[in-house]
Amino acid sequence: MSEKVYKQKTETSGRIAVVGDRELVIGYRLNGIDDTFIVDEEDASKKMQELYSSNEFGLIIASESVRSKLPAKFLSQVEASIEPLMLFMPAQKESIHEESISALAKRVLGINIKVD
């Protein structure tokens, strides 16, 4: 019985979901990720909360525009979570800010990085 539980945990924790605008989602879909969701501003928060609470994914990748639509309480819960891990990707038209790189390194790796 314990093997079945372990196997189930491994299968779900290896799944990846991608949520965001068309450009981000299509890129991952072309790379073989099946669980991809194109969302508009109205549906972004609902879809993220649904995926997060489903316990089906080990990694959820979302666009930075989706992050801005999440309620503050849920966002703080997501940022403290390791499983599922949520990564927010900047859109091509957005620039990567030093703060976002530093914040991501601190959250994921637990280290402070100063970018000059």
N, C-alpha and C positions, 0 to 999 in steps of 0.2 A: 504493500500500500504506500509506503514512503517513497518508493521509486516512482510511482504514478504522480504523486504530488510534486516531486522534484522535476519530473519530465514536463509536467504542465507549467510549472513556474518558468522553466528554461524556454519553452516555446513562446510564452507570452512576453517574457522580458526581452526577447530578441526581435520583436516586431517593431517596425518604425512607421510612424504616421507623419505626414507632411500637410500643413494647413497654411493657406495664404492666397496670395494673388496668383493669377494665371501663369506668369513667367516663372515664379519659384516652383510651383507645383508641377508644371510640365517638365521642367528640368529633372526633377526627381523621378517622375513617372517614366521618362525615357531611360533612366538608369535602373529601372526594374523595381521601384518601390510601388507596391500595389495600393496601399492605403493612403491615397492622396485626396485632398479635399480643397476645391476652389471655393472660397467664401467671400461674400461681400461684407461691408462694414456692419450690417445689421445682424448677420449670422455668425460672425467671428467668435464672439464671446460664448455663445451657446454651444458651438461645435467644440471649442477648446475644453469647456467644462465637461462636456459629454465624453470626449476622448480621455481626459485626465481621470475621470471617475470610473471608466470602464475596466480598468486593470488589465487591459489587453496589450498595452504597449510599453516598451522599455525606454523608447526615445520618441519624443514628439518635437518635430522641427516646425517652427512657425515663422512667418515674416514679422518684421518689426512693426508693421502697420497693424497686425493682429494684436500684438502686445499692447499697443496703445488703447485698444478697445476693451481690455480686460478690467474688471472691477479691482480696486486697490487691494481688497482683502484676499481675493483669489490670486492675484499676482504675487503677493507676499508668500502665500502658501506654495505656489508653483516655484518660486525662486529658492525656497528652502528644501524643495523636494529633490531626492536623488533618483527615486524610481516612482513614476517615470521621470526621466530627465527631460527638461524642456530647454531647447535652444532656440534663440530668436535670431534670425538671419536678416541683415539689412537688404532692402531691395536694391536692384541695380541703380536705380535713380537716386537712392539715398547714399550718403557717404558714411564711412565707418568712423566713428568718433573714438578718441582715445579713452574716454570714460567707459564706453561700452566694452572695449577690449579688456580694460582693467577689471571691470565689474564681472565679466564672464570668467576671467582667470581666477579671481577670488572665489567666485561661487563654485566653479567646477573643480579647480585644482587646490583651492584653499591657500593660495599665495598672493601676495601683493606684487604687481608689476607696475613699474613706473615707465611710461612711454614718453620719450623726449621728442 
